[in-house]
Amino acid sequence: MNNAANNWIADQHQQLAATLKEWSNINSGSYHVAGVERMADAIQEYIESRFEVSGKRFALPALQQVSNTGQLIERPVGPLLKFSVRPEAETRILLCGHMDTVFPEDSEFQQWHQIDANTLGGPGVADMKGGIIVMLTALQAYERHVDNKNLGWDIVLNPDEEVGSIGSAPHLIDAAQNTHMGMVFEPSMPDGWLAGARRGSGNYSLVVHGKAAHAGREYHAGRNSVAALAQAMTKLDSLNALSDEITLNLARISGGGPNNIVPDLAICHFNIRVGSLEDQALAEQHVASVLSDLENLEGYSVELHGGFTRPPKPATSQQEKLFELVRSCSSELDIEIGFRATGGCCDGNNLLAAGLPNIDTLGVRGGDIHSDQEYMHLDSLSERSKLSFSILEKLNQNASFWLS
Ligand SMILES: [Zn+2]
C-alpha cells in the first residue's frame, strides 16, 4: 500500500466535493448540446490545469430517431473529449466516462442538495460526474506518487452514453484496440459492489404504414396499420417465452387516429436484453421473422430501425482476472467489494466486445440513478479514488500478470 498516495487522496476530500457540486449544477442532458459543451469545458480545464496534457475534441454525428409520425429525425449531441499521456508506454490503460446525464435541459432536477452529512443528491452526482472526479483523482495520485511509471493512459469522455453511445462507438472501439485494460467510472451498486457480467441490449422502432379509408363506407379498401402492428407485437412478445435469458420489452406505441378512419400509421418502440451472443442471434432471428411476416402482407409497407448497440458482457477468464485484481486491492484497503451480474449495460459492454477487458463500475457509491432521487455518498469520492489508484499501482508493478 502506498500511504503517501492514500493520504494525499484523503486530503483532497473538501475540494473533490466542491467540484462535484459545481459539475452537478451544469445541466448536461444528452440532447442539451450547449450544456454538454459547458461540461466539456469545465472538465477539460480541470484536466489541463492538473496534468501536462491537452485535450482533443471531436464532433459526433447526430443521433437518428423515429418520431411519433414515423419520420427519421436528427438529434445533435455534444463533443467527445480525448486525452493521452505516455502513448509510447508498453501498457496502456483506457479510462472512460460520460459527460451527459438523463436529465433534459428543462428537467426540474437541476441542482445539488445536501441530504445528510455524507450524502449528496443532485443530477449526475453518481452517474457519473462523481465517477469522473474519482478517475481524475486516482490519475493525479498515480502521477504524483509512483516513481517508475510504466503505464500510459488515455481518457475518453463521451457525450452520448445515456442515449446508447451511437456516435461515440467508433472512438470507443479505436481506443479499445490501442489499450490493454479499461476502467469505466459508472457508479457502483449502492452497497459498494461492482458489476460482474452484464446483459446486452438492442433498441428498435417498428413502423407500419397501411392505407387510410372511411371505416364505415369502405373499410376493406383500407389497410389497418394498428391491427397489423398489434399482431406483430404479440409475436414479438412471444420471444419472452423462448428463453429465461432473453427479455423483450414492448415499450411505447403511437399512431392511429379517429374512430371512423382506418389508420394508416402505427409505430412501436421496443428493447431486447440478452445474456450471450447466441441469445442475441436468436433474438435477431425472431425480429427478422416478425418483420418478414409483416412484409408479406399485401398493401402495407414496413420499416424497422435500430438494432443491438450494446453487446453482452460475459464474465470471461480475462474479466475474472480483473475481478481478482480489484478484490486484492479492495481487501488491502479494507473495503468490502464483490461482483454481481446485472441486466444494465454501459460502455464497458462495447469495450469488451472490441477486445478490451475492463472494470466498469469504478465510480462513486450511490443510487436511485436516472431519477430525481439520485444520490451519492461523499466518503466514496476518496475511497474509490484509492481503489482505482491501487489498481493502477498494481498494474504498474506487474501488468503482464494481471493482463495475461
Ligand atoms: Zn452512467
Boltz pocket constraint, residues with backbone or C-beta under 6 A from the ligand:
constraints:
  - pocket:
      binder: B
      contacts: [[A, 98], [A, 127], [A, 128], [A, 161], [A, 186], [A, 187]]
      max_distance: 6.0
